[in-house]
Amino acid sequence: MNHLYEPKRTEDQIVIEGHEPCGVVEMVGSAVRPHEAKVGDRVMIHHYDGCRTCSNCRSGWTQNCDRGRIAFGGNGHGSHADFMKAPVHTVIKLPDVLSFKAGAAIGCGSGTAYGALKRINLLAEETIAIFGQGPVGLSCTILAKAFGARVIALDVGEERLAMAKRFGADFLVNPLKGDPVQAIKDVTRGFGADKAVECSSNPVAREQAVNCTCQWGTTCLVGVHGAMQFDCNEVITKQKTLMGSLTFSKNQQEECAQFVSERGIDVDSLFTHEFKLEDAVEAYALFEQRKIGKGVFVFD
């Protein structure tokens, strides 16, 4: 399902939704070489396109295209249809052991989490605080455990914290029940977390994600939109690093798929609901009302 569903689009902005494409190649163009894609291949799609010539595009970071990006399901046609036309340079082979649901998860939510963890260079035995346990935050929790880190999962929803616990979180913190920064310091002998990832886009959580890290700690902002405030001295005097991470490169998407495959990580369990395409109206209504977690359209 697509977090770009709202706000309502004007007529000239209407596109087919769906930004986590995964499926089987049905047809290829005459210029497509067999090693790139062939009929019957199980594939994921890196859901961006760009000018294809700037340094960002050439290195696989098409979402940072110097001339403006196309995001499938955003400002370009996506995958909520029986067929999707995709440029061959966006095609990534799906490992045989992974399901299409796993490929869809890696295509955005889990891939975004992987990109953030690589951005902060998360190491085994480090402690990471993950703010927000939606699809991206839960993916961070699953993957961070696979990296060998200790995970502190934070969310204001008890159901999501329960999911984080099932996915391996070592400590759970509900910011509505006390000061989360102090709670993090309490379980880190007063030092704070080595790393923090903020996935909720909440401005208060962003500030807390900066304040909860130790000296020389790193905070990465993943949740998009909105503003934040923080005490510059907190960053300067404690030698902290604050950075952002926008999804992942094409190479990182492929790398994430291999990592999930080799470690046997169950990203399929992130999905709480499956829908047929003909149930799209109902699915989007539930999504808009926040009555489901991560949803997926499944094709026969």
KALINCOR-V226559 format. One record per helix or strand. SS is the DSSP state (2 for helix, 1 for strand). FROM is the first residue (numbers start at 0). TO is the last residue. Records with the same first field share a line. If there is no record, write none. Layout:
SS->FROM-TO + FROM-TO
This chain:
2->10-12 + 54-57 + 61-63 + 87-89 + 99-105 + 108-118 + 134-146 + 157-165 + 174-176 + 179-185 + 202-210 + 231-235 + 249-262 + 266-269 + 276-287
1->21-23 + 41-44 + 47-48 + 69-71 + 75-75 + 90-92 + 126-130 + 149-153 + 170-172 + 192-197 + 212-220 + 240-243 + 270-274 + 293-296
